Amino acid sequence: MEVIFDDVEVPDANRVGEVGMGFIIAMETYDRTRVGVAAQALGMAQAPLRRHSSTHCSVRPLVSTWLASRLFNSALPR
């Protein structure tokens, strides 16, 4: 979907930032929110892994050992 506004006048009172600085403002916003978004994504990925791995690993001990080594080694700095 694409929205295009041609010849739209924006009053000075409604403008955010300086004229021509919109892209820079948007990129600075991404820089400030990037870490929070990554943390949320990591949490959303960990929840189902923890919920389902306990059931699967109780039935298959080899998987439990392999999964534990992967989970703990990924948390260590390389």
Backbone hydrogen bonds, N-H to C=O, Kabsch-Sander energy under -0.5 kcal/mol:
donor,donor_aa,acceptor,acceptor_aa,energy
6,D,4,I,-0.6
10,V,8,V,-0.5
14,N,11,P,-1.5
15,R,11,P,-0.6
15,R,12,D,-0.8
17,G,15,R,-0.6
21,M,18,E,-1.7
25,I,21,M,-2.4
26,A,22,G,-2.4
27,M,23,F,-2.4
28,E,24,I,-2.2
29,T,25,I,-1.9
30,Y,26,A,-1.9
31,D,27,M,-2.0
32,R,28,E,-1.6
33,T,29,T,-1.5
34,R,30,Y,-1.5
37,V,33,T,-2.2
38,A,34,R,-2.1
39,A,35,V,-2.2
40,Q,36,G,-2.1
41,A,37,V,-2.3
42,L,38,A,-2.3
43,G,39,A,-2.2
44,M,40,Q,-2.3
45,A,41,A,-1.6
46,Q,42,L,-2.2
47,A,43,G,-1.9
49,L,45,A,-1.0
50,R,46,Q,-2.8
51,R,47,A,-2.3
52,H,48,P,-2.5
53,S,49,L,-2.2
54,S,50,R,-1.1
55,T,51,R,-0.5
56,H,52,H,-2.0
57,C,53,S,-3.0
58,S,54,S,-1.2
59,V,55,T,-0.7
59,V,56,H,-0.6
60,R,56,H,-1.7
64,S,60,R,-1.7
65,T,61,P,-2.2
66,W,62,L,-2.2
67,L,63,V,-3.1
68,A,64,S,-2.4
69,S,65,T,-2.0
70,R,66,W,-1.9
71,L,67,L,-2.8
72,F,68,A,-2.5
73,N,69,S,-1.9
74,S,70,R,-1.8
75,A,71,L,-0.7
76,L,72,F,-0.5
76,L,73,N,-0.6
